[in-house]
């Protein structure tokens, strides 16, 4: 049976009634013995009374009001709640809480089942051409666009040009420094050569020694 075919409220009422009847019978009789007329305590019911109508009515009331056992009891009886047998009080409380819980879970499951069915039977959406969308196809996240490839090439060329320019500047500076050192060495050598006396020609007499004008250690001629 499909879950969508289940009457959530009616099913929850039947489940809650079984639990309440078992609890009431156990507390009243002291043994595992259901008490089908737990909700009609103090009321004479005919033998073989069909409790279906009462159970469904109570289940509807609880599902709409989400009430506790005392509220459910007061909706059916004018007897003071304080005078009710504790076993019956517990049966009403159990019926109310069980009904609310089962209804909630069933309705949630049915809602999800309806969504799943709608998705399963929904016709596929028509295909839309790429040119009619705002999206563009991409081969891969690692695939570069043409403009990105061109930009990378330009950056590589620029780096190479910068390296070549720096190398040329270093070489030109080294040549200039070498030329300066050579110029300084040539100038220094020329100066040293000019300080020495020029060599004498063949047959040239050496210059005369300076005349002693009465230096120390010599007597003056009379």
PESULRA-V670468 format. One record per pair of residues at least 12 apart in sequence whose ideal C-beta (glycine too) atoms are under 6 Angstrom apart, sorted by sequence separation. I is the first residue (numbers start at 1). J is the second residue. If there is no record, write none. Layout:
# PESULRA-V670468
<<I/J> <I/J>>
This chain:
# PESULRA-V670468
<<22/34> <21/34> <21/35> <24/38> <61/75> <21/36> <36/51> <21/38> <20/38> <73/92> <72/92> <69/92> <69/93> <72/96> <69/96> <68/96> <62/96> <66/100> <62/99> <17/55> <62/100> <59/99> <63/103> <13/55> <13/56> <10/56> <13/59> <12/59> <41/88> <9/59> <9/60> <38/91> <9/63> <28/87> <27/87> <24/87> <24/91> <23/91> <20/91> <23/94> <20/94> <19/94> <20/95> <16/95> <19/98> <16/98> <16/99> <13/99> <12/99> <15/102> <12/102> <12/103> <9/103> <8/103> <8/106> <8/107> <3/109> <4/110> <3/110> <4/113> <3/113>>
